[in-house]
């Protein structure tokens, strides 16, 4: 039960916490659109940072939303085999991905040499136009756009991942580095070479796992990236900057056909999509000491226990349960815990925000480690190419894959959006 707090106390708290609301480090850095923060009425408002006043015995979290969870793109509902009319509360299959809005919408801008903004109808360089880069207006990251012309950025070029122990990291000479002559290090060096400085910039790099995953639209297939903004995307695999925790010879990669997140040995040739801009911030988890954990970066609150476990007041006890996808949706919707009634099954973008790629067995942030099985956890997102499958994360290493909804039984961790 919330208790009223005098305005003067709230004002004092606000003054005594400089930086909580005013420090630049808590303001999201974007180029075009501001992040969206949900209000108590569940409406998204741009640029809002909320001062949450609640029971002093249970201080509420302050979601700064420095790491926005992008819309998955999924707008249709499914049962175990086919598309259906989106169900109502209490009906089977209620609570899936498409039924929770609003979410942070995707927004892109075409860029030319020097980062000049171009109109949405600007032609790509392959067609004689000036469009060579695409900016993600939500994350602020700028991505190269591949070309069909032979040369450094040809869409068909593949590269081995940079091995810091190798004697020869490929060739780069005056901005020249093509195909089998290159590893990822030399490719990036070529983009940044003074003779080229592609796009007018000299700080290109490989994307992290989280950054490359931010380009996936889970309503698309073959490829999963939006080709209106990322033309010449191949239906193959793309390297990330991130090594796996269990073996640094293996690197995280994204399968652009469907969106799987998997591992590959560094000596295998893969495609590369270069990026520049500040690294996306990490999640910032706070233990609320009531069996819930809040990520101040995303504004999401998580059930600390896996579904089926009980919160004793200090720890999760009993064994977690495994469920089909339909059961997972229902149990998350029915969950009443820590005085909250709006729990749900997380979508695949949300579920990946608790993956810690620097850990394994389980590959999850520390506050969840004792209560996370090194196995698969369901998301609410259906596989776009097959209605009988849904996406899940395997928390031994952090793999992302899709499996049969009615046959497979996986673990569940519920989530809610902090709105007050």
C-alpha positions in Angstrom: 0.0 0.0 0.0 1.5 3.3 -1.1 1.8 6.0 1.6 1.6 9.7 0.9 4.8 11.7 1.3 4.9 15.4 1.9 6.1 17.3 -1.1 8.8 19.0 0.9 10.3 15.6 1.8 10.3 14.7 -1.9 11.8 18.0 -2.8 14.6 17.5 -0.2 15.3 14.0 -1.5 15.5 15.4 -5.0 17.9 18.2 -4.0 20.0 15.7 -1.9 20.5 13.4 -4.9 22.1 15.5 -7.6 22.9 13.4 -10.5 20.1 11.0 -10.1 17.9 13.1 -12.4 20.3 15.8 -13.6 23.6 14.2 -14.3 24.6 13.8 -17.9 25.5 10.2 -17.4 21.8 9.4 -16.8 20.6 11.2 -19.9 20.3 8.9 -22.9 22.5 9.9 -25.8 20.6 9.9 -29.1 21.0 11.7 -32.3 17.4 12.1 -33.4 14.7 10.6 -31.3 14.7 10.6 -27.5 14.0 7.4 -25.6 10.5 6.6 -24.5 9.6 6.1 -20.8 6.3 4.6 -19.7 4.1 6.6 -17.4 1.7 5.2 -14.8 -1.0 5.4 -17.5 1.1 3.0 -19.6 1.6 5.7 -22.3 5.0 6.5 -23.7 6.2 10.0 -23.5 9.5 11.2 -25.0 12.2 12.5 -22.7 10.5 11.9 -19.4 12.5 11.0 -16.3 10.3 10.2 -13.4 10.8 10.9 -9.6 9.1 8.0 -8.0 7.8 8.6 -4.4 6.6 5.5 -2.5 6.7 3.9 0.8 10.0 4.8 2.5 10.3 1.3 3.8 10.5 0.0 0.3 12.3 2.5 -1.9 11.2 2.2 -5.5 13.7 1.8 -8.3 14.5 4.7 -10.6 14.5 3.4 -14.2 16.8 5.8 -16.1 16.2 3.9 -19.3 19.7 4.4 -20.7 19.4 1.0 -22.5 16.1 1.1 -24.3 14.5 -2.3 -25.2 13.7 -2.0 -28.9 10.4 -3.2 -30.4 10.7 -6.8 -31.6 8.5 -5.9 -34.6 6.1 -8.7 -33.9 2.4 -7.5 -34.3 0.6 -10.8 -34.9 -0.6 -13.5 -32.4 -0.2 -17.2 -32.7 -1.2 -20.5 -31.0 0.9 -23.6 -31.2 0.5 -24.0 -35.0 -0.9 -20.9 -36.7 -1.7 -17.2 -36.6 -4.8 -16.4 -34.5 -6.9 -13.4 -33.5 -5.1 -11.9 -30.5 -6.7 -13.5 -27.4 -8.2 -11.6 -24.5 -7.1 -11.8 -20.9 -7.8 -15.2 -19.4 -8.0 -16.9 -22.8 -5.4 -19.4 -24.0 -2.2 -17.9 -25.4 -2.8 -14.5 -23.9 0.3 -12.5 -23.0 2.5 -13.1 -26.0 4.8 -10.6 -27.6 2.4 -8.7 -29.8 0.1 -7.9 -26.9 2.3 -5.6 -25.0 2.6 -2.1 -26.3 3.8 0.6 -26.4 7.5 -0.3 -26.9 10.4 1.8 -28.1 9.9 2.0 -31.9 12.7 1.6 -34.3 13.9 4.7 -36.2 16.6 5.0 -38.8 18.2 7.8 -40.8 20.2 7.5 -44.1 23.6 9.2 -44.0 26.1 10.3 -46.7 29.8 11.2 -46.6 30.7 13.1 -43.4 27.5 12.0 -41.7 25.2 14.3 -43.6 21.6 13.4 -43.1 19.8 12.3 -46.3 16.0 12.0 -47.1 14.4 8.6 -46.6 14.2 8.2 -50.4 17.9 8.8 -51.0 19.5 6.2 -53.3 22.2 3.8 -52.2 25.7 4.3 -53.7 25.1 1.1 -55.9 22.3 3.1 -57.6 24.4 6.2 -58.1 23.2 7.8 -54.8 25.1 9.2 -51.8 23.7 6.9 -49.1 26.5 4.9 -47.6 25.7 4.6 -43.8 22.6 4.1 -41.7 22.1 5.7 -38.2 20.0 4.0 -35.6 18.2 7.0 -34.1 17.4 5.1 -30.8 20.9 3.8 -30.0 22.8 6.5 -31.8 25.0 3.9 -33.5 26.0 4.4 -37.1 26.4 1.3 -39.4 28.1 0.9 -42.7 25.9 -0.1 -45.6 27.3 -2.9 -47.7 27.7 -2.6 -51.5 27.4 -4.9 -54.5 30.5 -3.3 -56.1 33.7 -5.2 -55.9 35.9 -3.7 -53.2 36.4 -3.3 -49.5 32.8 -3.3 -48.4 31.4 -5.9 -50.9 28.5 -7.8 -49.4 30.0 -11.2 -50.2 33.3 -10.6 -48.5 34.0 -12.8 -45.5 36.7 -12.5 -42.8 38.3 -14.7 -40.2 38.0 -13.1 -36.7 41.1 -11.3 -35.5 43.3 -13.6 -33.5 45.7 -11.6 -31.3 48.1 -14.5 -31.1 48.5 -14.9 -34.8 51.7 -13.9 -36.6 49.8 -12.3 -39.5 46.6 -10.5 -39.1 45.9 -10.1 -42.8 46.8 -7.2 -45.1 45.9 -3.6 -45.2 47.7 -1.1 -47.3 46.4 2.3 -48.1 42.8 1.3 -47.3 42.9 -1.9 -49.3 41.7 -5.1 -47.7 39.4 -7.5 -49.5 37.9 -10.9 -48.9 40.3 -13.7 -48.1 43.2 -11.2 -47.8 41.6 -9.9 -44.6 40.7 -10.8 -41.1 38.3 -8.6 -39.1 41.2 -6.5 -37.6 42.6 -5.6 -41.0 39.1 -4.9 -42.4 38.5 -2.4 -39.6 42.0 -0.9 -40.0 41.3 -0.4 -43.7 38.0 1.4 -43.0 39.9 3.7 -40.5 43.0 4.2 -42.7 43.9 7.8 -43.3 43.6 7.2 -47.0 40.0 6.2 -46.7 38.4 7.1 -43.3 35.2 5.6 -44.6 32.2 8.0 -44.4 34.6 10.7 -43.0 35.2 8.8 -39.7 38.2 6.9 -38.3 36.7 5.1 -35.3 34.9 2.1 -36.9 34.8 -1.1 -35.0 33.1 -4.5 -34.7 29.7 -4.4 -32.9 29.2 -6.1 -29.6 26.7 -9.0 -29.4 24.1 -6.7 -27.9 24.6 -4.0 -30.6 24.3 -6.4 -33.5 21.3 -8.1 -31.9 19.6 -4.6 -31.8 19.3 -4.7 -35.6 17.2 -7.9 -35.6 13.5 -7.5 -36.4 11.9 -10.7 -35.1 8.9 -10.4 -37.6 11.3 -10.8 -40.5 13.0 -13.7 -42.0 15.9 -14.3 -44.5 17.2 -11.8 -43.6 16.1 -10.6 -40.2 17.6 -7.1 -40.7 15.4 -4.5 -42.4 16.7 -4.3 -45.9 15.0 -0.9 -46.5 17.8 0.4 -44.2 20.4 -2.3 -44.5 20.4 -3.4 -48.2 22.8 -6.1 -49.4 22.4 -8.0 -46.1 23.3 -11.6 -46.7 21.4 -14.6 -45.3 24.4 -15.9 -43.6 26.4 -15.2 -40.4 27.9 -11.9 -39.0 30.8 -11.6 -36.5 30.4 -9.6 -33.3 33.2 -8.1 -31.2 32.3 -10.4 -28.2 34.2 -13.6 -27.4 32.4 -16.4 -25.4 33.1 -16.7 -21.7 33.9 -20.5 -21.8 36.4 -20.4 -24.7 37.9 -17.2 -26.2 38.6 -19.1 -29.4 34.9 -18.9 -30.0 33.2 -15.7 -31.0 29.5 -14.7 -30.8 27.9 -14.5 -34.2 24.4 -13.7 -35.5 22.7 -15.8 -38.2 21.0 -13.2 -40.3 18.6 -15.7 -41.9 16.5 -16.2 -38.8 18.2 -14.4 -35.9 19.9 -17.2 -33.9 22.7 -16.2 -31.7 25.5 -18.8 -31.8 29.2 -19.4 -31.4 31.9 -19.9 -34.1 35.6 -20.6 -34.0 37.6 -17.5 -34.9 39.3 -19.1 -37.9 36.0 -19.6 -39.8 35.2 -16.9 -42.5 32.1 -14.8 -41.6 30.6 -11.5 -42.8 31.2 -8.2 -41.0 29.0 -5.1 -40.5 31.1 -2.3 -39.0 29.7 0.3 -36.6 30.9 3.5 -35.0 29.6 5.3 -31.9 29.8 4.8 -28.1 29.4 1.3 -26.8 25.9 0.6 -25.6 25.7 0.7 -21.8 25.4 -2.4 -19.7 22.4 -3.4 -17.6 22.4 -2.0 -14.1 20.6 -4.4 -11.7 19.4 -3.5 -8.2 18.2 -6.1 -5.7 14.9 -4.9 -4.3 15.3 -7.4 -1.4 11.7 -8.7 -2.0 12.4 -11.4 -4.5 12.6 -8.9 -7.4 15.4 -7.3 -9.3 15.2 -4.0 -11.2 17.3 -3.1 -14.2 17.7 0.6 -13.9 19.0 0.8 -17.5 15.9 -0.8 -19.1 13.2 0.0 -16.6 12.3 -3.7 -16.3 11.7 -5.5 -13.1 12.5 -9.3 -13.0 11.3 -12.1 -10.8 14.5 -13.3 -9.1 13.4 -16.8 -8.8 12.6 -19.1 -11.7 8.9 -20.0 -12.0 8.0 -22.8 -9.6 10.4 -21.6 -6.9 9.2 -19.8 -3.8 10.7 -16.7 -2.3 11.4 -17.4 1.4 12.1 -13.8 2.3 15.8 -14.2 1.8 16.3 -16.8 -1.0 14.6 -18.9 -3.7 13.7 -22.3 -2.5 12.2 -25.5 -4.0 12.8 -26.6 -7.6 11.9 -24.6 -10.7 9.3 -26.1 -13.2 9.5 -26.7 -16.9 6.6 -25.7 -19.1 5.3 -25.7 -22.6 5.1 -22.3 -24.3 1.3 -22.0 -23.7 1.8 -22.9 -20.0 4.6 -20.4 -19.7 2.4 -17.6 -21.0 -0.4 -18.5 -18.7 1.6 -18.9 -15.5 3.5 -15.6 -16.1 0.1 -13.8 -16.6 -1.4 -15.4 -13.4 1.6 -14.6 -11.2 1.0 -12.4 -8.2 4.2 -11.6 -6.5 5.8 -8.8 -4.4 2.4 -7.0 -4.4 2.5 -6.8 -8.2 -0.1 -8.3 -10.6 1.2 -7.3 -14.0 3.9 -9.9 -14.6 4.3 -11.4 -18.0 6.5 -13.6 -20.1 9.4 -11.5 -21.5 9.9 -11.1 -25.2 13.1 -12.2 -26.8 14.7 -8.7 -26.7 13.9 -8.3 -23.0 15.1 -11.8 -22.1 18.5 -11.1 -23.7 19.1 -8.1 -21.4 19.8 -10.4 -18.5 22.4 -12.5 -20.5 25.9 -11.8 -19.3 28.3 -12.9 -22.1 31.3 -12.7 -19.8 29.9 -15.5 -17.7 28.8 -19.1 -18.4 27.0 -21.9 -16.7 24.9 -19.8 -16.2 25.5 -16.9 -18.6 23.5 -14.5 -16.5 24.2 -11.4 -14.3 25.3 -12.1 -10.8 22.0 -11.3 -9.0 20.3 -14.1 -11.0 23.1 -16.6 -11.0 22.1 -18.8 -8.0 18.5 -19.1 -9.3 19.0 -19.6 -13.0 19.2 -23.1 -14.5 22.0 -23.4 -17.2 19.3 -24.4 -19.6 16.6 -22.9 -21.8 14.1 -20.2 -20.8 11.1 -19.2 -22.9 10.4 -15.9 -24.4 6.9 -14.7 -25.6 8.1 -14.2 -29.2 7.1 -16.6 -31.9 9.5 -17.6 -34.7 8.5 -15.6 -37.7 9.1 -18.4 -40.2 7.2 -21.1 -38.3 4.2 -20.5 -36.0 4.8 -23.8 -34.1 8.1 -22.5 -32.7 9.0 -19.7 -30.2 12.4 -18.1 -29.2 14.3 -19.0 -26.1 17.7 -18.4 -24.5 19.9 -21.2 -23.3 21.6 -19.8 -20.2 24.5 -22.2 -20.1 26.4 -20.1 -22.6 23.7 -17.5 -23.8 22.7 -19.1 -27.1 19.4 -17.9 -28.7 17.3 -20.4 -30.7 13.7 -21.3 -31.5 11.9 -24.6 -30.6 8.6 -26.3 -30.9 6.0 -24.7 -28.6 4.0 -27.8 -27.7 6.8 -30.4 -27.5 9.6 -28.5 -25.8 9.4 -27.7 -22.1 11.6 -24.9 -20.7 12.1 -22.8 -17.7 10.4 -19.4 -17.1 11.3 -16.1 -15.5 8.6 -13.4 -15.4 9.1 -9.7 -16.0 7.2 -6.5 -15.6 7.7 -2.9 -16.7 8.3 -0.4 -14.0 5.7 2.3 -14.5 5.5 3.6 -10.9 
